[in-house]
Amino acid sequence: MSQTSSDNYANVPALKNVQTIVLLSELKQQAGLVQADQDKSEAVADKVENAAAEKAFENGADPESVSGSQVAAVPQDTAVEKPETTERAAIEAAVVVEQISPAKVLPTVSPTVAMAKSASCFTLGPFRNLDKLRVLTREIKSYVVATDFRGREEKEQTLYWVYIQPEKSRIKAIETGKRLKAKKIKDFYVIREGEKVNGLSLGHFRNKDGAYGLAKKVKNLGFDVMVEPVFKTYTIYWLDYELAEGVDIPQSIFEKHIKSSKKDKISRLSRDCN
């Protein structure tokens, strides 16, 4: 049987310390693969940086301030095998940029401004004289955006009334009056109407001691005497107002009206605008 040329060298041992012979066509093919890998790696890096810059822009950071050191580095010799890997790398890099980018700074409000906003509504009062309150309201009109009046009835004890309990008839009341005169009590009159009709009034006193002193004297003379406090009903008013933004009412306006109403003891209190 004849042998081929390759069979003739089958049992020949391989040479040692001899450099491998590489064909020119094989070198070109390898160089092309390396260049392709490098191009793919650069494309991935560009995509990651663009994604990071866009994310930084959305968060208010300067895209140019996002340097290559802030983005996860992609090795140049790493071959990109799947599109999913590139997409995941871009997302992770964007997250890294978001974490290391400067924190968003919320607008701060100074304590003075915050206090002005929380204390822009006030209540002023009480006033007994509604006309004076209306004058004040006109004077502060240019400083406020809203005003409102509130009123409430109050009772104040002003006098003490000393009187003899009502008799069953007017004739009986006149007879009681004659008895008072006989005891030298001349300052009285017969009550002609109201709940105490046919009683005898001995007078109204501002001084409590004077009222009870007379009552004791007349009672010792044998008369049924009473002392009753007298209340005066009146209305007090408050002014609710809201300041315009950035202004305040001159203190001189308040001082003028407070001095003219010393009896009312006017105060200004902050309140909830709602």
DAPE-V976279 format. One record per residue. N is the residue number from 1. RES is the residue in one letter. PHI is phi as a letter, one per 40 degrees, with the letter a starting at -180 (* if undefined). OMEGA is omega in whole degrees, -180 to 180 (none if undefined). Layout:
# DAPE-V976279
n=<N,N>
res=<RES,RES>
phi=<PHI,PHI>
omega=<OMEGA,OMEGA>
This chain:
# DAPE-V976279
n=<1,2,3,4,5,6,7,8,9,10,11,12,13,14,15,16,17,18,19,20,21,22,23,24,25,26,27,28,29,30,31,32,33,34,35,36,37,38,39,40,41,42,43,44,45,46,47,48,49,50,51,52,53,54,55,56,57,58,59,60,61,62,63,64,65,66,67,68,69,70,71,72,73,74,75,76,77,78,79,80,81,82,83,84,85,86,87,88,89,90,91,92,93,94,95,96,97,98,99,100,101,102,103,104,105,106,107,108,109,110,111,112,113,114,115,116,117,118,119,120,121,122,123,124,125,126,127,128,129,130,131,132,133,134,135,136,137,138,139,140,141,142,143,144,145,146,147,148,149,150,151,152,153,154,155,156,157,158,159,160,161,162,163,164,165,166,167,168,169,170,171,172,173,174,175,176,177,178,179,180,181,182,183,184,185,186,187,188,189,190,191,192,193,194,195,196,197,198,199,200,201,202,203,204,205,206,207,208,209,210,211,212,213,214,215,216,217,218,219,220,221,222,223,224,225,226,227,228,229,230,231,232,233,234,235,236,237,238,239,240,241,242,243,244,245,246,247,248,249,250,251,252,253,254,255,256,257,258,259,260,261,262,263,264,265,266,267,268,269,270,271,272,273,274>
res=<M,S,Q,T,S,S,D,N,Y,A,N,V,P,A,L,K,N,V,Q,T,I,V,L,L,S,E,L,K,Q,Q,A,G,L,V,Q,A,D,Q,D,K,S,E,A,V,A,D,K,V,E,N,A,A,A,E,K,A,F,E,N,G,A,D,P,E,S,V,S,G,S,Q,V,A,A,V,P,Q,D,T,A,V,E,K,P,E,T,T,E,R,A,A,I,E,A,A,V,V,V,E,Q,I,S,P,A,K,V,L,P,T,V,S,P,T,V,A,M,A,K,S,A,S,C,F,T,L,G,P,F,R,N,L,D,K,L,R,V,L,T,R,E,I,K,S,Y,V,V,A,T,D,F,R,G,R,E,E,K,E,Q,T,L,Y,W,V,Y,I,Q,P,E,K,S,R,I,K,A,I,E,T,G,K,R,L,K,A,K,K,I,K,D,F,Y,V,I,R,E,G,E,K,V,N,G,L,S,L,G,H,F,R,N,K,D,G,A,Y,G,L,A,K,K,V,K,N,L,G,F,D,V,M,V,E,P,V,F,K,T,Y,T,I,Y,W,L,D,Y,E,L,A,E,G,V,D,I,P,Q,S,I,F,E,K,H,I,K,S,S,K,K,D,K,I,S,R,L,S,R,D,C,N>
phi=<*,c,b,c,c,c,c,c,b,c,c,c,c,c,c,b,f,b,c,c,c,b,c,c,c,c,c,c,c,c,c,c,c,c,c,c,c,c,c,c,c,c,c,c,c,c,c,c,c,c,c,c,c,c,c,c,c,c,c,g,c,c,d,c,c,c,c,c,c,c,b,d,c,b,d,c,c,c,c,c,b,b,c,c,c,c,c,c,c,c,c,c,c,c,c,c,c,c,c,c,c,d,c,c,c,c,c,c,b,c,d,c,c,c,c,c,c,c,b,c,b,b,b,b,i,c,b,c,c,c,c,c,c,c,c,c,c,c,c,c,d,c,b,b,b,a,b,a,c,b,b,a,c,b,b,b,c,b,b,b,b,b,a,c,d,d,c,c,a,c,c,c,c,c,c,c,c,c,c,c,c,c,c,g,b,b,c,a,a,c,c,b,a,g,c,b,d,g,c,b,c,b,h,b,b,c,c,c,c,c,c,c,c,c,d,c,c,c,c,c,c,h,b,c,b,b,b,b,c,b,b,b,c,a,b,b,b,b,b,c,a,b,c,c,c,g,b,a,c,d,c,c,c,c,c,c,c,c,c,c,b,c,c,c,f,c,b,b,b,c,a,c,c,c>
omega=<179,179,177,-180,179,180,-179,-177,-176,-177,180,-179,-179,179,179,178,177,-179,-178,179,180,-180,179,180,178,178,179,-179,179,179,178,179,180,-180,179,178,-179,179,180,180,179,178,178,-180,178,-179,180,-179,178,179,180,-180,179,180,179,178,179,-179,175,-180,178,-178,-177,-179,179,-176,-180,-180,-180,-177,180,-177,178,-180,-178,-176,-180,180,178,-174,-175,176,-178,-180,179,-179,-180,179,179,-179,-179,179,179,178,179,180,-179,-178,-175,178,-179,-179,178,-179,179,178,-179,179,-179,180,-179,180,179,180,-180,-180,-177,-177,-180,179,-175,172,-178,179,1,175,173,-177,-178,180,178,179,178,177,178,-179,178,-177,-179,-175,-176,-178,-173,177,180,176,179,178,170,-179,178,179,179,175,-180,178,-176,-174,172,-177,177,-178,175,-177,-178,174,-177,-179,180,179,179,-180,179,178,178,178,179,179,178,180,179,178,178,171,-173,-176,180,172,180,180,-173,-179,178,-177,-176,178,-177,169,180,-179,178,174,177,-176,173,-178,-178,-179,179,-180,-178,176,178,-180,180,-180,-178,179,178,177,175,-179,180,-173,178,172,-177,177,179,-179,175,179,179,-179,174,-174,173,176,173,179,178,-179,171,-175,174,-180,175,-178,178,-179,-179,179,180,-177,-179,-177,178,179,-180,-180,-177,-178,-175,-179,-175,178,175,-176,175,-178,178,-179,-180,none>
